[in-house]
């Protein structure tokens, strides 16, 4: 059974990944003023999710082994790859897939 601390770490990684998508969506737009460039819904939501992610990470580390944190956080790279493909139509190259395979292989080797 997955502990609530491990679940909080997964939520933290997911929130951080979604925040990166929001910030990239904002960066791809052009704004008429500097204020609108930094104070828009995408930027505020993105940084808000990063703050929530930080709080979840602190909570997760308070009750789980420290060795598991980086392993769970490395899954953020996989999530970002998938979100980039879904929301931005980014190409998944052989090089990116090789990186993801290395990450997943590292996780498997670590746990077994």
N, C-alpha and C positions, 0 to 999 in steps of 0.2 A: 504494500500500500504506500502511496506517495504521501509524504508528510506535507503539512500546510506550508512549511518553509521552502521546500523544493518547488511546490506549486507557485508560491509567491515569487521565486526566482524566475520561473518560466514566464509568469505574467510580466515581470520586470523586463525581460528580454523582448517580449512581444511589444510592450509599450514603447521601448526604445526604438525598435524597428519601425513601428508605425510612425513615430515622431520623425524619424529620418525621411520617410516618404513625404510627410507633410512639409518638412523644411525644403525638400527638393522641389516639390510642387510650387512652393513660394518662390524659390530661386529661378524657376523657369519662366516666371511671369515678369512683365515689365510694369513698373509703377511710375506715376507722374511725379511723386515727391518721395523724399527719403523717409519721411514719417510713415507714409503708406507702405513703403517697402519693408519696414521693420515692425509696424503695428498693423498687421492684418490677421485674419482668422487663422490662416495656415501657420504663421510664425508663432502666434500666441498659443495655439493648440499644440504645436510641436514642442515648444519649450515647456508647456504645462505637462505634457506626457513625459518629457525627460525628467522633470522634477518628481512626478509620481513614480517613475522607474527608479530613481535614486532612493526614494523612501522605501519602496518594495525591496530593493537590494539590501538596504540596511536591515530591514526586518528579517529578510531571508537569512542573512549571515548571522543573525542573533540566535538562530536555532538549528543550523545545519553545519555539517563539516565544511571547513574552508576549502578542502580539496575539491569539492563538488561544484563550487561556484564558477570557476573558470570553464569547466567542462560544459555547464549549462549555458554560460554566456557565449561560448563559441558557436552555439546553435543560432545565434543572432545573424551570423554570416549567411547561413542557409536561408533563414527567413527573409533577409534583405534581398538575396538573389531572386527568390520567388516573388516577392512584392515588386521588385524592379521589373520583372518580366510581365506581371499582371497589370500594373498601373502605368508603366512607361514603355512597354513593348521592348525592353532592353533585350538584346541578343544574349543567349546563354552560350558562350564559346566553350571550346574544348578545354581551354586553360581554366576557365571558371569552374567547369565540371570537375577537372582534376583537383582543384583546390577544395571543392566541397567533398570529394571522395577522400582526400587526405584528412580533412576535419573529422568526417564520420569514422574513418579507420582509426584515427587517434582516440576518439571516444571509445570505440569498441576495445582497442588494446588497453586503454586505461582501466576499463571496468572488468575485463576478463583476463 
